[in-house]
């Protein structure tokens, strides 16, 4: 009888250990997949905003008479150049988020130029540029979902 109880206890402990290992593996796979999805989404957003900035620069005037407008146009071109260069080497979601910020800042500079020239503003990016990251917001309020918007999603921004 004592052997049966010991055997049953060992079998129960083995089953619990297997279940715990299985749960840990599934949790780890879930974390890895979530990071991969965030990186893919961040890359798509960065590429889309950079492409939008490039398209807006193509239709921007080559030279501008107003000094402030010319400076804003020059800043937008530099930001676009930096975004395109960094897109070639970026590998992490944080790097893609920084590239997206460059593109949004470039769009902001183009709108400054347009306002100085008395033209209608172009596409607006989400404001503010330096908002807290979605991970920080998620820690603060777990009931809020991060819903991406912008050119890569097809949703209005």
TIVO-98320 format. One record per residue (C-alpha): residue number from 1; residue in three letters; chain; x, y, z. Coordinates in steps of 0.2 Angstrom, whole numbers, plus 5000, padded with zeros to 4 digits. Layout:
<recs>
<rec><num>NUM</num><residu>ALA</residu><chaine>A</chaine><u>X</u><v>Y</v><w>Z</w></rec>
...
</recs>
This chain:
<recs>
<rec><num>1</num><residu>UNK</residu><chaine>A</chaine><u>5000</u><v>5000</v><w>5000</w></rec>
<rec><num>2</num><residu>UNK</residu><chaine>A</chaine><u>5014</u><v>5012</v><w>5004</w></rec>
<rec><num>3</num><residu>UNK</residu><chaine>A</chaine><u>5022</u><v>5008</v><w>4987</w></rec>
<rec><num>4</num><residu>UNK</residu><chaine>A</chaine><u>5006</u><v>5013</v><w>4978</w></rec>
<rec><num>5</num><residu>UNK</residu><chaine>A</chaine><u>5005</u><v>5029</v><w>4988</w></rec>
<rec><num>6</num><residu>UNK</residu><chaine>A</chaine><u>5023</u><v>5034</v><w>4984</w></rec>
<rec><num>7</num><residu>UNK</residu><chaine>A</chaine><u>5020</u><v>5029</v><w>4965</w></rec>
<rec><num>8</num><residu>UNK</residu><chaine>A</chaine><u>5004</u><v>5039</v><w>4964</w></rec>
<rec><num>9</num><residu>UNK</residu><chaine>A</chaine><u>5013</u><v>5054</v><w>4972</w></rec>
<rec><num>10</num><residu>UNK</residu><chaine>A</chaine><u>5028</u><v>5053</v><w>4960</w></rec>
<rec><num>11</num><residu>UNK</residu><chaine>A</chaine><u>5016</u><v>5051</v><w>4945</w></rec>
<rec><num>12</num><residu>UNK</residu><chaine>A</chaine><u>5006</u><v>5066</v><w>4951</w></rec>
<rec><num>13</num><residu>UNK</residu><chaine>A</chaine><u>5022</u><v>5077</v><w>4953</w></rec>
<rec><num>14</num><residu>UNK</residu><chaine>A</chaine><u>5028</u><v>5072</v><w>4936</w></rec>
<rec><num>15</num><residu>UNK</residu><chaine>A</chaine><u>5011</u><v>5076</v><w>4928</w></rec>
<rec><num>16</num><residu>UNK</residu><chaine>A</chaine><u>5011</u><v>5093</v><w>4937</w></rec>
<rec><num>17</num><residu>UNK</residu><chaine>A</chaine><u>5029</u><v>5096</v><w>4931</w></rec>
<rec><num>18</num><residu>UNK</residu><chaine>A</chaine><u>5025</u><v>5092</v><w>4913</w></rec>
<rec><num>19</num><residu>UNK</residu><chaine>A</chaine><u>5010</u><v>5104</v><w>4913</w></rec>
<rec><num>20</num><residu>UNK</residu><chaine>A</chaine><u>5020</u><v>5118</v><w>4921</w></rec>
<rec><num>21</num><residu>UNK</residu><chaine>A</chaine><u>5034</u><v>5115</v><w>4908</w></rec>
<rec><num>22</num><residu>UNK</residu><chaine>A</chaine><u>5021</u><v>5115</v><w>4894</w></rec>
<rec><num>23</num><residu>UNK</residu><chaine>A</chaine><u>5013</u><v>5131</v><w>4900</w></rec>
<rec><num>24</num><residu>UNK</residu><chaine>A</chaine><u>5030</u><v>5140</v><w>4902</w></rec>
<rec><num>25</num><residu>UNK</residu><chaine>A</chaine><u>5034</u><v>5135</v><w>4884</w></rec>
<rec><num>26</num><residu>UNK</residu><chaine>A</chaine><u>5018</u><v>5141</v><w>4877</w></rec>
<rec><num>27</num><residu>UNK</residu><chaine>A</chaine><u>5020</u><v>5158</v><w>4887</w></rec>
<rec><num>28</num><residu>UNK</residu><chaine>A</chaine><u>5037</u><v>5160</v><w>4880</w></rec>
<rec><num>29</num><residu>UNK</residu><chaine>A</chaine><u>5031</u><v>5157</v><w>4862</w></rec>
<rec><num>30</num><residu>UNK</residu><chaine>A</chaine><u>5017</u><v>5169</v><w>4865</w></rec>
<rec><num>31</num><residu>UNK</residu><chaine>A</chaine><u>5029</u><v>5183</v><w>4871</w></rec>
<rec><num>32</num><residu>UNK</residu><chaine>A</chaine><u>5041</u><v>5180</v><w>4856</w></rec>
<rec><num>33</num><residu>UNK</residu><chaine>A</chaine><u>5026</u><v>5180</v><w>4844</w></rec>
<rec><num>34</num><residu>UNK</residu><chaine>A</chaine><u>5020</u><v>5197</v><w>4851</w></rec>
<rec><num>35</num><residu>UNK</residu><chaine>A</chaine><u>5037</u><v>5205</v><w>4850</w></rec>
<rec><num>36</num><residu>UNK</residu><chaine>A</chaine><u>5038</u><v>5199</v><w>4832</w></rec>
<rec><num>37</num><residu>UNK</residu><chaine>A</chaine><u>5021</u><v>5206</v><w>4828</w></rec>
<rec><num>38</num><residu>UNK</residu><chaine>A</chaine><u>5025</u><v>5223</v><w>4836</w></rec>
<rec><num>39</num><residu>UNK</residu><chaine>A</chaine><u>5041</u><v>5224</v><w>4826</w></rec>
<rec><num>40</num><residu>UNK</residu><chaine>A</chaine><u>5032</u><v>5220</v><w>4809</w></rec>
<rec><num>41</num><residu>UNK</residu><chaine>A</chaine><u>5019</u><v>5233</v><w>4813</w></rec>
<rec><num>42</num><residu>UNK</residu><chaine>A</chaine><u>5032</u><v>5246</v><w>4818</w></rec>
<rec><num>43</num><residu>UNK</residu><chaine>A</chaine><u>5042</u><v>5242</v><w>4802</w></rec>
<rec><num>44</num><residu>UNK</residu><chaine>A</chaine><u>5026</u><v>5244</v><w>4791</w></rec>
<rec><num>45</num><residu>UNK</residu><chaine>A</chaine><u>5022</u><v>5260</v><w>4800</w></rec>
<rec><num>46</num><residu>UNK</residu><chaine>A</chaine><u>5040</u><v>5267</v><w>4798</w></rec>
<rec><num>47</num><residu>UNK</residu><chaine>A</chaine><u>5040</u><v>5263</v><w>4779</w></rec>
<rec><num>48</num><residu>UNK</residu><chaine>A</chaine><u>5023</u><v>5270</v><w>4776</w></rec>
<rec><num>49</num><residu>UNK</residu><chaine>A</chaine><u>5026</u><v>5286</v><w>4785</w></rec>
<rec><num>50</num><residu>UNK</residu><chaine>A</chaine><u>5043</u><v>5288</v><w>4776</w></rec>
<rec><num>51</num><residu>UNK</residu><chaine>A</chaine><u>5035</u><v>5284</v><w>4759</w></rec>
<rec><num>52</num><residu>UNK</residu><chaine>A</chaine><u>5022</u><v>5297</v><w>4763</w></rec>
<rec><num>53</num><residu>UNK</residu><chaine>A</chaine><u>5035</u><v>5310</v><w>4767</w></rec>
<rec><num>54</num><residu>UNK</residu><chaine>A</chaine><u>5045</u><v>5306</v><w>4751</w></rec>
<rec><num>55</num><residu>UNK</residu><chaine>A</chaine><u>5029</u><v>5308</v><w>4741</w></rec>
<rec><num>56</num><residu>UNK</residu><chaine>A</chaine><u>5025</u><v>5325</v><w>4749</w></rec>
<rec><num>57</num><residu>UNK</residu><chaine>A</chaine><u>5043</u><v>5330</v><w>4746</w></rec>
<rec><num>58</num><residu>UNK</residu><chaine>A</chaine><u>5041</u><v>5326</v><w>4727</w></rec>
<rec><num>59</num><residu>UNK</residu><chaine>A</chaine><u>5027</u><v>5338</v><w>4725</w></rec>
<rec><num>60</num><residu>UNK</residu><chaine>A</chaine><u>5035</u><v>5352</v><w>4736</w></rec>
<rec><num>61</num><residu>UNK</residu><chaine>A</chaine><u>5043</u><v>5367</v><w>4727</w></rec>
<rec><num>62</num><residu>UNK</residu><chaine>A</chaine><u>5061</u><v>5365</v><w>4723</w></rec>
<rec><num>63</num><residu>UNK</residu><chaine>A</chaine><u>5065</u><v>5382</v><w>4730</w></rec>
<rec><num>64</num><residu>UNK</residu><chaine>A</chaine><u>5056</u><v>5394</v><w>4741</w></rec>
<rec><num>65</num><residu>UNK</residu><chaine>A</chaine><u>5058</u><v>5413</v><w>4743</w></rec>
<rec><num>66</num><residu>UNK</residu><chaine>A</chaine><u>5054</u><v>5414</v><w>4762</w></rec>
<rec><num>67</num><residu>UNK</residu><chaine>A</chaine><u>5069</u><v>5410</v><w>4773</w></rec>
<rec><num>68</num><residu>UNK</residu><chaine>A</chaine><u>5059</u><v>5401</v><w>4786</w></rec>
<rec><num>69</num><residu>UNK</residu><chaine>A</chaine><u>5049</u><v>5391</v><w>4773</w></rec>
<rec><num>70</num><residu>UNK</residu><chaine>A</chaine><u>5066</u><v>5386</v><w>4765</w></rec>
<rec><num>71</num><residu>UNK</residu><chaine>A</chaine><u>5073</u><v>5381</v><w>4781</w></rec>
<rec><num>72</num><residu>UNK</residu><chaine>A</chaine><u>5058</u><v>5370</v><w>4785</w></rec>
<rec><num>73</num><residu>UNK</residu><chaine>A</chaine><u>5059</u><v>5362</v><w>4768</w></rec>
<rec><num>74</num><residu>UNK</residu><chaine>A</chaine><u>5077</u><v>5358</v><w>4771</w></rec>
<rec><num>75</num><residu>UNK</residu><chaine>A</chaine><u>5074</u><v>5351</v><w>4788</w></rec>
<rec><num>76</num><residu>UNK</residu><chaine>A</chaine><u>5061</u><v>5340</v><w>4780</w></rec>
<rec><num>77</num><residu>UNK</residu><chaine>A</chaine><u>5073</u><v>5334</v><w>4766</w></rec>
<rec><num>78</num><residu>UNK</residu><chaine>A</chaine><u>5086</u><v>5330</v><w>4779</w></rec>
<rec><num>79</num><residu>UNK</residu><chaine>A</chaine><u>5074</u><v>5320</v><w>4790</w></rec>
<rec><num>80</num><residu>UNK</residu><chaine>A</chaine><u>5068</u><v>5310</v><w>4775</w></rec>
<rec><num>81</num><residu>UNK</residu><chaine>A</chaine><u>5086</u><v>5306</v><w>4770</w></rec>
<rec><num>82</num><residu>UNK</residu><chaine>A</chaine><u>5090</u><v>5301</v><w>4788</w></rec>
<rec><num>83</num><residu>UNK</residu><chaine>A</chaine><u>5074</u><v>5290</v><w>4789</w></rec>
<rec><num>84</num><residu>UNK</residu><chaine>A</chaine><u>5078</u><v>5281</v><w>4773</w></rec>
<rec><num>85</num><residu>UNK</residu><chaine>A</chaine><u>5096</u><v>5278</v><w>4778</w></rec>
<rec><num>86</num><residu>UNK</residu><chaine>A</chaine><u>5091</u><v>5271</v><w>4795</w></rec>
<rec><num>87</num><residu>UNK</residu><chaine>A</chaine><u>5077</u><v>5260</v><w>4787</w></rec>
<rec><num>88</num><residu>UNK</residu><chaine>A</chaine><u>5091</u><v>5251</v><w>4778</w></rec>
<rec><num>89</num><residu>UNK</residu><chaine>A</chaine><u>5099</u><v>5245</v><w>4794</w></rec>
<rec><num>90</num><residu>UNK</residu><chaine>A</chaine><u>5085</u><v>5245</v><w>4807</w></rec>
<rec><num>91</num><residu>UNK</residu><chaine>A</chaine><u>5082</u><v>5229</v><w>4815</w></rec>
<rec><num>92</num><residu>UNK</residu><chaine>A</chaine><u>5072</u><v>5233</v><w>4831</w></rec>
<rec><num>93</num><residu>UNK</residu><chaine>A</chaine><u>5055</u><v>5239</v><w>4834</w></rec>
<rec><num>94</num><residu>UNK</residu><chaine>A</chaine><u>5062</u><v>5254</v><w>4844</w></rec>
<rec><num>95</num><residu>UNK</residu><chaine>A</chaine><u>5073</u><v>5259</v><w>4829</w></rec>
<rec><num>96</num><residu>UNK</residu><chaine>A</chaine><u>5058</u><v>5258</v><w>4818</w></rec>
<rec><num>97</num><residu>UNK</residu><chaine>A</chaine><u>5048</u><v>5269</v><w>4830</w></rec>
<rec><num>98</num><residu>UNK</residu><chaine>A</chaine><u>5062</u><v>5282</v><w>4829</w></rec>
<rec><num>99</num><residu>UNK</residu><chaine>A</chaine><u>5062</u><v>5281</v><w>4810</w></rec>
<rec><num>100</num><residu>UNK</residu><chaine>A</chaine><u>5043</u><v>5284</v><w>4810</w></rec>
<rec><num>101</num><residu>UNK</residu><chaine>A</chaine><u>5046</u><v>5299</v><w>4822</w></rec>
<rec><num>102</num><residu>UNK</residu><chaine>A</chaine><u>5058</u><v>5306</v><w>4809</w></rec>
<rec><num>103</num><residu>UNK</residu><chaine>A</chaine><u>5045</u><v>5305</v><w>4795</w></rec>
<rec><num>104</num><residu>UNK</residu><chaine>A</chaine><u>5032</u><v>5313</v><w>4806</w></rec>
<rec><num>105</num><residu>UNK</residu><chaine>A</chaine><u>5043</u><v>5327</v><w>4810</w></rec>
<rec><num>106</num><residu>UNK</residu><chaine>A</chaine><u>5047</u><v>5329</v><w>4792</w></rec>
<rec><num>107</num><residu>UNK</residu><chaine>A</chaine><u>5028</u><v>5330</v><w>4788</w></rec>
<rec><num>108</num><residu>UNK</residu><chaine>A</chaine><u>5027</u><v>5343</v><w>4802</w></rec>
<rec><num>109</num><residu>UNK</residu><chaine>A</chaine><u>5041</u><v>5354</v><w>4794</w></rec>
<rec><num>110</num><residu>UNK</residu><chaine>A</chaine><u>5032</u><v>5352</v><w>4777</w></rec>
<rec><num>111</num><residu>UNK</residu><chaine>A</chaine><u>5016</u><v>5359</v><w>4785</w></rec>
<rec><num>112</num><residu>UNK</residu><chaine>A</chaine><u>5026</u><v>5374</v><w>4792</w></rec>
<rec><num>113</num><residu>UNK</residu><chaine>A</chaine><u>5033</u><v>5377</v><w>4775</w></rec>
<rec><num>114</num><residu>UNK</residu><chaine>A</chaine><u>5015</u><v>5377</v><w>4767</w></rec>
<rec><num>115</num><residu>UNK</residu><chaine>A</chaine><u>5008</u><v>5388</v><w>4780</w></rec>
<rec><num>116</num><residu>UNK</residu><chaine>A</chaine><u>5022</u><v>5401</v><w>4777</w></rec>
<rec><num>117</num><residu>UNK</residu><chaine>A</chaine><u>5018</u><v>5400</v><w>4759</w></rec>
<rec><num>118</num><residu>UNK</residu><chaine>A</chaine><u>5000</u><v>5402</v><w>4762</w></rec>
<rec><num>119</num><residu>UNK</residu><chaine>A</chaine><u>4995</u><v>5385</v><w>4755</w></rec>
<rec><num>120</num><residu>UNK</residu><chaine>A</chaine><u>4984</u><v>5372</v><w>4762</w></rec>
<rec><num>121</num><residu>UNK</residu><chaine>A</chaine><u>4992</u><v>5360</v><w>4775</w></rec>
<rec><num>122</num><residu>UNK</residu><chaine>A</chaine><u>4996</u><v>5343</v><w>4769</w></rec>
<rec><num>123</num><residu>UNK</residu><chaine>A</chaine><u>4994</u><v>5326</v><w>4778</w></rec>
<rec><num>124</num><residu>UNK</residu><chaine>A</chaine><u>4994</u><v>5327</v><w>4797</w></rec>
<rec><num>125</num><residu>UNK</residu><chaine>A</chaine><u>5003</u><v>5314</v><w>4807</w></rec>
<rec><num>126</num><residu>UNK</residu><chaine>A</chaine><u>4997</u><v>5309</v><w>4824</w></rec>
<rec><num>127</num><residu>UNK</residu><chaine>A</chaine><u>5002</u><v>5321</v><w>4838</w></rec>
<rec><num>128</num><residu>UNK</residu><chaine>A</chaine><u>5012</u><v>5322</v><w>4849</w></rec>
<rec><num>129</num><residu>UNK</residu><chaine>A</chaine><u>5028</u><v>5316</v><w>4841</w></rec>
<rec><num>130</num><residu>UNK</residu><chaine>A</chaine><u>5036</u><v>5311</v><w>4858</w></rec>
<rec><num>131</num><residu>UNK</residu><chaine>A</chaine><u>5021</u><v>5301</v><w>4865</w></rec>
<rec><num>132</num><residu>UNK</residu><chaine>A</chaine><u>5025</u><v>5288</v><w>4878</w></rec>
<rec><num>133</num><residu>UNK</residu><chaine>A</chaine><u>5027</u><v>5271</v><w>4870</w></rec>
<rec><num>134</num><residu>UNK</residu><chaine>A</chaine><u>5013</u><v>5258</v><w>4869</w></rec>
<rec><num>135</num><residu>UNK</residu><chaine>A</chaine><u>5021</u><v>5247</v><w>4881</w></rec>
<rec><num>136</num><residu>UNK</residu><chaine>A</chaine><u>5022</u><v>5260</v><w>4894</w></rec>
<rec><num>137</num><residu>UNK</residu><chaine>A</chaine><u>5004</u><v>5265</v><w>4891</w></rec>
<rec><num>138</num><residu>UNK</residu><chaine>A</chaine><u>4999</u><v>5246</v><w>4892</w></rec>
<rec><num>139</num><residu>UNK</residu><chaine>A</chaine><u>5007</u><v>5245</v><w>4909</w></rec>
<rec><num>140</num><residu>UNK</residu><chaine>A</chaine><u>4997</u><v>5260</v><w>4915</w></rec>
<rec><num>141</num><residu>UNK</residu><chaine>A</chaine><u>4980</u><v>5254</v><w>4909</w></rec>
<rec><num>142</num><residu>UNK</residu><chaine>A</chaine><u>4978</u><v>5236</v><w>4904</w></rec>
<rec><num>143</num><residu>UNK</residu><chaine>A</chaine><u>4961</u><v>5239</v><w>4897</w></rec>
<rec><num>144</num><residu>UNK</residu><chaine>A</chaine><u>4967</u><v>5250</v><w>4883</w></rec>
<rec><num>145</num><residu>UNK</residu><chaine>A</chaine><u>4972</u><v>5242</v><w>4866</w></rec>
<rec><num>146</num><residu>UNK</residu><chaine>A</chaine><u>4985</u><v>5249</v><w>4855</w></rec>
<rec><num>147</num><residu>UNK</residu><chaine>A</chaine><u>4976</u><v>5252</v><w>4838</w></rec>
<rec><num>148</num><residu>UNK</residu><chaine>A</chaine><u>4988</u><v>5257</v><w>4825</w></rec>
<rec><num>149</num><residu>UNK</residu><chaine>A</chaine><u>4983</u><v>5271</v><w>4813</w></rec>
<rec><num>150</num><residu>UNK</residu><chaine>A</chaine><u>4991</u><v>5278</v><w>4798</w></rec>
<rec><num>151</num><residu>UNK</residu><chaine>A</chaine><u>4996</u><v>5274</v><w>4780</w></rec>
<rec><num>152</num><residu>UNK</residu><chaine>A</chaine><u>5001</u><v>5256</v><w>4783</w></rec>
<rec><num>153</num><residu>UNK</residu><chaine>A</chaine><u>4984</u><v>5251</v><w>4791</w></rec>
<rec><num>154</num><residu>UNK</residu><chaine>A</chaine><u>4972</u><v>5260</v><w>4779</w></rec>
<rec><num>155</num><residu>UNK</residu><chaine>A</chaine><u>4964</u><v>5268</v><w>4794</w></rec>
<rec><num>156</num><residu>UNK</residu><chaine>A</chaine><u>4962</u><v>5287</v><w>4795</w></rec>
<rec><num>157</num><residu>UNK</residu><chaine>A</chaine><u>4974</u><v>5296</v><w>4806</w></rec>
</recs>
